[in-house]
Amino acid sequence: MPKDFLSISQLSEVELDYLLNNTEKFKELFSRSVKKVPLLRGKNVLTLFAEPSTRTASSFEIAAKRLSADVSNFDVSNSSFSKGESVKDTIETLEAMRIDYLVIRHKASGMAKIISELTKACVINAGDGAHAHPTQALLDGFTLKSNLKTVASKKVLICGDVLHGRVAKSTARIFMKMGVEVAFLGPGSLMPKHDLGSIKCFNCYEDAWKWKPDVMYYLRVQSERQDNQFFPHSSEYHKLFGITQDRLKALEDSGTFLMHPGPVNRGVELCDDALEYEKCLINEQVENGIAARMAVLSWLTSPSSSL
C-alpha cells in the first residue's frame, strides 16, 4: 500500500477499484445508528489548509473521526507559516509531533508532493493550485458509478473554468480510467492551451448539447485564480454556458444528470431551480465525499507511529 495519495494518475486499475468498492462499504455505515469504526484508533490526522475550504476540510474531519482517529487543524493564519517560516521548517515541526496523516491544501501546484518528501506521515492532497484534487475525483467517480447502471462508454461534459480547475483535471482523469468519454465546454479563454489528447473541446453550448452527454458536470468559476478577466460578465457567462431555465427544461426532458463540486455560484454556473432538479447530484457528492475520504485514509499506511 502507498504512503501518500497525491493524484489520480498514481492509481492502478486494481487500486481504483479497491477505493471505489471501499467507498461503497463505508457509505453503508451511514445508515447505522453508530457510524464509527475503530480502524484508525490511536492515529493522528492533521489538516493543513493554506486556502479557504468548507466542504473538503469538514469532510476530511468527519471522515477521520468516523474512523476513530484524533483530528487536529493547523491554523495557518495564526502560525509561523504565515510569518515567513519555510515549508521545510513547518513540516519538521509537525514531524516532531509524530502525526500519522497530513491532509494538505495549498495554492502552489506540486506542494503536496514536496511536503510528502519531507515527512514520514501519509500525505493526502486536498487540492494543490490548479494541479490536482484526487479525493474530489474519487467521490465524483463513485457518485457516477452509483447512479449509472454502467459507466463504460457514457458521456460526461465538464463545463466551465477548465484552465484554472484542478477538479476538471483530476475528475476527467478518473472518469477516463473508468471508461467514460469526456468532453470540455467553456470559453476558449478558459481552456488549456496544451494538448488535451482524446478530450473534445466545445466553445458553444448548443454544439456540446448535440454531443448528447449523460452527465453535465459544472465547475465553479474561480475568480480568485484569474489574474485577468477571462469573460465579459458573469451574466453573459451564464447566458452562453450556464444552466438557464430553458436548458434545465432540456435536461429534465432528457434525464441528464447534473453534478458540481461546490460551492455553486448561483446565476453563473446554475440557475436556482437547477439545485432542486431531481437528477442534480450535488448533495449526494457531498455525502459521498465523507465515504471516499474514509476509504483513502484507511488505505494509506503510516510508519510514523510504529514502535
BELZI-V451055 format. One record per run of one state. SS is the DSSP state (~ for helix, > for strand, _ for the rest). FROM is the first residue (numbers start at 1). TO is the last residue. Records with the same first field share a line. If there is no record, write none. Layout:
SS: FROM-TO  FROM-TO
//
This chain:
_: 1-4  6-7  11-12  32-43  50-54  67-69  75-75  79-79  84-86  97-100  107-110  117-121  129-131  133-133  148-154  160-165  178-180  186-187  191-199  203-204  211-214  219-222  226-233  242-242  244-244  255-256  261-265  267-269  271-271  277-279  281-281  300-307
>: 5-5  44-49  70-74  101-106  122-128  132-132  155-159  181-185  200-202  215-218  243-243  257-260  266-266  270-270  280-280
~: 8-10  13-31  55-66  76-78  80-83  87-96  111-116  134-147  166-177  188-190  205-210  223-225  234-241  245-254  272-276  282-299
//
